[in-house]
Amino acid sequence: MRCAVISRAGQVLAKGRLLLSKDEAGELRLNLETDGGRLLQGGIVAADGDLSNASQDLFRQFFAAWGMSDVTLNITQ
């Protein structure tokens, strides 16, 4: 799924794709792979498919990468 990470001011910080990937333990993890090749690892997807915690972990990675907590993830298809 294609997406863009957008700052509060409307600046596109990165474009890329959201991925569900299995980690070493076999659990599904929500990740963002940017067009520049950077992989930002989100959290583990809950057993019932809920992405709430996984996306919160991913947004923490956005803060670590860009130093901004008020970003928007814009999904396109």
N, C-alpha and C positions, 0 to 999 in steps of 0.2 A: 504494500500500500504506500503510495507516494505521499510525502508530507513536507512541510516547511516549518521551521522553528522561527517565530517572529517575535521581536522585542516589543515592549510596551509602546515604543515610538514608531512602530511599523517597519523597522528594519529587518530584512530577512537575514537571520544569523547562519542558517544552514538549510540546505535542501537534502532530502534523502528518502529513505524508505523504512517503514516500521517492519520488524521481523519478529516472529515467534521462533526461538531457537532452543534446542535442548542443550542443557548444560552437562557438565561431567557426571552429575548425579542422576541425569535423565529427566530432570524437571524442566518444564517450559518456562522460558524467560522472555520478557518483552524488551526488545533492543531497538535502537535507532542506528542505522548505518548511513552516514552522510555521503553525499556524492564525492566528497574529497577523500573518502576511505576511512574516516574515523568511526569507530564503533563505540557507542555509548550504551552500557549495559543497564537495563532496568531491573525490576524485581521479578520474583517468581510469580507466575500466574496461579491463582488459587485453583484447587481441585474442581470447583464448580464452574470454572471459566471466568470468574470475576477478575477484572483487570485493575481494580481500584488500587491495591497495594503495589502492584507492578508498575503502574503509571506514576504513582507518587515517588517511587525509587528512581524512575527514569527522569522525572523533573528535578530530582536532587542532583542527578548527573548533569543536567542542563546548567544548573547553578554552578557546579564545579567547573564546567567547561567555559561558560561565558560570564560568570559572576552576576547573573541576573535571576531573580526569582519570579518576576512577573512576565513570563513568556507565554505565548500561545502556540499550540501545535495545530497547524492547519492541514487537514487531510484532503487529498484530491484523488480522484480516480481517473 
